[in-house]
């Protein structure tokens, strides 16, 4: 069921070979001499599979702006209210989104000019998918936006105002429906994995969920589930590590629904520099890591949260936890990046697998003040080559089947339509985390309650721990109305060297006690800070403007018909 992400080869060839094509002079309009056959259509569509269009979903951009993230003393602009309309990220991604939309429109128009032949319908469906996805993302992030479905001139663009997002929404659904009708269930022609019907159903469902249209979400997800094509990934060699192995698998496997491939050898600019996540002992700089807030979110193996479970030990918060905890975080004394990770101030040396001997431990504050400020390290997706190459060529997974199951469950819960299909959707995800099957209910904490309020909390927590560091939580928090609460809690970590050594000597390591957790799942570490037991590294502040991204100031300047979002 695995298809290698070789679409990058096609993209690379497309980008490199254009100069050799025997076309009309380049001064002529490209629409006169291009989009004349399937090969040319495919080459144009391939640009929509490049990572530049997915910077919002890529490199943990939204995760950095949630409580799942810790990064020395860095607090990002959305998190502290300092975002402005001149912030370059917003202008770059506004521009790239419209680049993608325009390319999709050109492909659609060109196929229609050719008479809409049956053999090109699948490519038109691909283009419709991308137009739907990009317009959908535009309305989710920016709200009302300039809208067009036919090619326009620069002069026309400069005169466009913002169209109500609900009008754009109808076109998004229309495009997704066309894609669903005309894309094959599996689209692996020529050995290259492209967008298929499953992707169209999944992303339509996600868009509907973000727009609060639970019925459409539930129906789309159910249709995908009933296709019985996508499955949760299970490791054949080590089922208990199925969740962890999924993120180390570079292939387009049974769980992946929509992803953008990356390969350093084929396209170095498509990969991600990951020195910031690698331990200092292993040659990285350990700038960023998962947060204590996320660490506190995982249930214990009895299915209870840490404030309710007798199994939780704050001195060893990785013990007796949902297996996804130790597949997302590297537990102290475990091997990651080829070295033993141990942030304890007494551990001055650690074992290095490569050299086969003990080396200076650069990941304890006793030796290095710049090691992880909260004593944590990411394990999710980590592979041996991260240490040697310091780049990540894992695919950018934008949607996978576990997300579909949890979207379906959330939508049905919000509709008040709670039945066995809802419980099964959640329990399939939980069972996989334990490496067992759905019906092995004695081997994992299966959900049995049908209470709507209880299930709402469960599915929200499940989404957080299952989809952590996958670019999902920011949009979940916003949808649930919880960005304000998230941005009202600060970012904490360990004391510096002298204080930490005293802290550990007094028996407080790792945490002094179990943190309190509120009704929405937010942990409160502030009492420990008030007692001088931990350090405040990042001050957060909620500003209502962050519910929407700013329209770039350059766009406002050149087009007086555009009205800025509130607060910018």
Residue pairs with C-beta under 8 A, 6 or more apart in sequence:
1 231
1 253
1 254
2 249
2 251
2 252
2 253
2 254
3 188
3 191
3 193
3 251
3 252
4 250
4 251
4 252
5 193
5 250
5 251
5 252
5 259
5 261
5 262
5 263
5 395
6 191
6 192
6 261
7 46
7 49
7 192
7 193
7 194
7 261
8 261
8 262
8 263
8 266
8 267
8 270
9 266
10 42
10 46
10 192
11 46
11 47
11 49
11 50
11 267
12 266
12 267
14 43
14 46
14 47
18 43
23 33
23 34
24 32
24 33
31 106
31 110
34 40
34 44
34 110
35 41
35 44
35 106
35 107
35 110
35 111
35 113
35 114
36 114
38 119
38 120
38 123
41 107
41 110
41 111
41 120
41 123
42 123
44 103
44 106
44 107
45 107
45 123
45 126
45 127
45 130
45 194
47 103
48 100
48 103
48 104
48 126
48 127
48 130
49 194
49 260
49 261
50 260
50 270
51 58
51 260
51 262
51 270
51 396
52 96
53 96
53 97
53 99
53 100
53 134
54 260
54 396
54 398
55 61
55 89
55 92
55 93
55 96
56 62
56 93
56 137
56 141
56 471
57 396
57 398
57 471
58 260
58 272
58 396
58 471
59 272
60 69
60 469
60 471
61 89
61 471
62 471
62 472
62 473
62 474
62 475
63 69
63 468
63 469
63 470
63 471
63 473
63 474
64 71
64 76
64 288
65 76
65 78
65 79
65 474
66 79
66 473
66 474
66 477
66 486
67 291
67 293
67 294
67 486
67 489
67 491
67 522
68 290
68 291
68 293
68 294
68 464
68 468
68 469
68 473
69 288
69 290
69 291
70 288
70 289
70 290
70 291
70 292
70 372
70 373
70 374
70 376
70 491
70 493
70 537
70 538
71 276
71 287
71 288
71 289
71 538
72 287
72 288
72 370
72 373
72 537
73 373
73 537
73 538
74 287
74 288
74 538
75 491
75 538
75 539
75 540
77 83
77 84
77 87
78 474
78 487
78 546
79 487
79 538
79 540
79 541
80 487
80 539
80 540
80 541
81 487
81 541
81 542
81 543
81 545
81 546
83 90
83 543
83 545
83 546
83 549
83 550
83 568
84 550
84 553
84 568
85 550
85 551
85 552
85 553
85 556
85 564
85 568
86 552
86 553
87 550
90 549
90 550
90 551
90 552
91 552
91 553
91 554
91 555
94 142
94 549
94 551
94 552
94 555
95 552
97 134
97 137
97 138
98 146
100 130
100 134
101 131
101 134
101 135
101 138
102 151
103 130
104 127
104 128
104 130
104 131
104 134
105 127
105 131
105 148
105 149
105 150
105 151
106 151
107 123
107 124
107 126
107 127
108 124
108 127
108 128
108 131
109 150
109 151
111 117
111 120
111 121
111 123
111 124
111 127
112 124
114 120
116 124
121 182
122 182
122 183
122 184
122 187
124 178
124 182
125 178
125 179
125 181
125 182
125 183
125 200
126 179
126 183
126 194
126 195
128 175
128 176
128 178
128 179
129 175
129 176
129 179
129 183
129 195
129 199
129 200
129 203
130 195
131 149
131 175
132 171
132 172
132 173
132 175
132 176
132 179
132 200
132 203
132 204
132 207
133 203
135 145
135 147
135 168
135 171
135 172
135 175
136 169
136 172
136 203
136 207
136 210
138 145
138 168
139 145
139 165
139 168
139 169
139 172
139 211
140 207
140 210
140 211
140 475
141 548
141 549
142 548
142 549
142 551
142 565
143 162
143 165
143 548
143 565
144 162
144 163
144 164
144 165
144 168
145 162
145 163
145 165
145 168
146 157
146 160
146 161
146 162
146 163
146 562
147 160
147 163
147 167
147 168
147 171
148 156
148 160
149 171
152 160
157 559
158 558
158 559
159 559
159 561
160 559
160 561
160 562
161 561
161 562
161 563
162 562
162 563
169 211
172 207
173 204
173 208
173 216
176 200
176 203
176 204
176 207
177 204
179 195
179 197
179 200
180 197
180 200
180 201
180 204
180 223
183 195
183 196
183 197
183 199
183 200
184 196
184 197
185 196
185 197
185 198
185 227
185 229
186 196
186 198
186 229
187 193
187 194
187 195
187 196
187 197
188 194
193 252
195 258
197 227
198 224
198 227
198 229
198 230
198 257
199 257
199 258
199 399
201 220
201 221
201 223
201 224
201 227
202 220
202 221
202 224
202 257
202 258
202 399
202 403
202 404
203 258
203 399
204 216
204 220
205 216
205 217
205 218
205 220
205 221
205 224
205 404
205 407
205 408
205 411
206 217
206 399
206 403
206 407
208 214
208 216
208 217
208 220
208 411
209 217
209 407
209 410
209 411
209 479
210 475
210 479
212 479
214 410
214 411
214 412
214 414
214 415
215 411
215 415
217 407
217 408
217 410
217 411
218 408
218 411
218 412
218 415
218 417
221 404
221 405
221 407
221 408
221 411
222 408
222 421
224 230
224 404
225 404
225 405
225 408
225 425
230 254
230 255
230 257
230 401
230 404
231 254
231 255
231 401
232 242
232 254
232 255
232 401
232 402
232 405
232 428
232 429
232 432
233 242
233 245
233 246
233 249
233 253
233 254
233 255
233 432
234 242
234 432
234 435
235 241
235 242
235 245
235 435
238 245
238 435
239 435
239 436
240 323
240 434
240 435
241 327
241 435
242 432
242 435
243 323
243 324
243 327
243 432
243 433
244 327
244 379
244 380
246 253
246 255
246 400
247 380
247 381
247 394
248 381
248 382
248 383
248 394
250 393
250 394
250 395
252 259
252 261
252 395
254 401
255 400
255 401
255 402
256 395
256 397
256 400
256 401
257 399
257 400
257 401
257 403
257 404
258 397
258 398
258 399
259 395
259 396
259 397
259 398
259 399
259 400
260 395
260 396
260 398
261 270
261 395
262 270
262 271
262 272
262 392
262 393
262 394
262 395
262 396
263 270
263 271
263 393
264 271
264 389
264 391
264 393
268 391
270 393
271 391
271 392
271 393
272 391
272 392
272 393
273 390
273 391
273 392
274 284
274 386
274 390
274 391
274 392
275 283
275 284
275 285
275 287
275 390
276 284
276 285
276 286
276 287
276 288
277 284
277 286
277 287
277 288
277 289
277 377
277 378
277 382
277 386
278 284
278 285
278 286
278 337
278 386
278 387
278 390
279 286
279 336
279 337
279 339
279 341
279 362
279 363
279 371
279 377
280 286
280 362
280 363
280 368
280 370
280 371
281 337
281 339
281 341
281 350
281 352
281 359
281 360
281 361
281 362
281 363
282 336
282 337
282 338
282 339
282 387
283 337
283 387
283 390
284 337
284 387
284 390
285 370
286 363
286 370
286 371
286 372
286 377
288 378
289 372
289 374
289 376
289 377
289 378
290 328
290 329
290 376
290 378
290 468
290 469
291 374
291 376
291 491
292 374
292 376
292 492
292 493
292 515
292 523
292 525
293 489
293 522
293 523
293 525
294 328
294 464
294 465
294 468
295 317
295 325
295 329
295 376
296 306
296 317
296 515
296 517
296 523
297 461
297 464
297 465
297 521
297 523
298 306
298 321
298 322
298 324
298 325
298 465
299 305
299 306
299 309
299 321
299 322
299 445
299 461
299 465
300 306
300 309
300 311
300 312
300 320
300 321
300 322
301 311
301 320
301 321
301 322
301 445
302 309
302 310
302 311
302 320
302 445
303 445
303 446
303 447
304 311
305 461
305 517
305 521
306 312
306 317
306 514
306 515
306 517
307 514
307 515
307 516
307 517
309 320
311 319
311 320
312 320
312 321
312 514
313 319
313 320
314 510
314 511
314 512
314 513
314 514
315 507
315 509
315 510
315 511
316 510
317 510
317 511
318 325
318 326
318 329
318 331
318 332
322 433
322 465
323 433
323 434
323 435
324 433
324 465
324 466
324 468
325 465
326 334
326 379
327 379
327 380
328 378
328 379
328 380
328 465
328 468
328 469
329 376
329 377
329 378
329 379
330 336
330 341
330 376
330 377
330 378
330 379
330 382
331 341
332 341
332 342
332 343
332 344
332 375
332 510
333 340
333 341
333 342
334 340
334 341
334 379
335 341
335 351
335 353
336 377
336 379
336 382
337 382
337 384
337 386
337 387
338 352
338 353
338 354
338 384
338 387
339 350
339 351
339 352
339 353
339 359
340 350
340 351
340 352
341 350
341 363
341 377
342 350
342 361
342 363
342 364
343 363
343 364
343 365
343 371
343 372
343 375
343 376
343 494
344 364
344 504
344 509
345 364
345 365
345 366
345 497
345 500
345 501
345 504
346 366
346 504
347 361
347 364
347 366
348 360
348 361
348 364
348 366
348 367
349 358
349 359
349 360
349 361
350 358
350 359
350 361
350 363
351 357
351 358
351 359
352 358
352 359
360 367
361 367
362 368
362 371
363 371
363 372
363 377
364 371
365 371
365 494
365 496
365 497
365 500
366 497
366 500
366 501
369 496
369 497
372 493
373 493
373 494
373 535
373 537
374 492
374 493
374 494
374 537
375 493
375 494
375 510
378 469
380 468
380 469
381 392
381 394
383 394
386 392
397 470
398 471
402 429
402 432
402 466
402 467
403 466
403 467
403 472
405 425
405 426
405 428
405 429
406 425
406 426
406 429
406 459
406 462
406 463
406 466
406 467
408 421
408 422
408 425
409 422
409 425
409 426
409 455
409 459
410 456
410 459
410 460
410 463
412 418
412 419
412 421
412 422
413 422
413 452
413 455
413 456
413 459
414 456
416 452
418 450
418 452
418 455
422 455
423 446
423 447
423 448
423 450
424 438
426 447
426 455
426 458
426 459
426 462
427 438
427 441
427 444
427 446
427 447
428 438
429 462
429 466
430 444
430 445
430 446
430 447
430 462
431 437
431 438
431 440
431 443
431 444
431 446
433 444
433 466
434 443
434 444
436 443
436 444
447 455
447 458
449 455
449 458
457 519
457 520
457 521
460 476
460 480
460 520
460 521
461 521
463 472
463 473
463 476
464 473
464 476
464 521
467 473
474 483
477 483
477 486
478 547
480 520
482 520
483 542
483 546
483 547
484 542
484 544
485 520
485 522
486 522
486 540
486 542
487 540
487 541
487 542
487 543
487 546
488 540
488 541
488 542
489 522
489 524
489 526
489 540
490 526
490 536
490 538
490 539
490 540
491 536
491 537
491 538
491 539
491 540
492 525
492 526
492 528
492 529
492 534
492 535
492 536
492 537
493 534
493 535
493 537
494 500
494 503
494 534
494 535
495 503
495 533
495 534
495 535
496 535
499 532
499 535
503 509
503 512
503 533
508 533
511 528
512 528
512 531
512 533
515 523
515 524
515 525
515 528
516 523
516 524
516 527
517 523
517 524
518 524
525 534
528 534
529 535
529 536
543 567
544 566
544 567
545 565
545 566
545 567
545 568
548 565
548 566
549 565
550 564
550 565
550 568
551 562
551 564
551 565
551 568
555 562
556 562
556 564
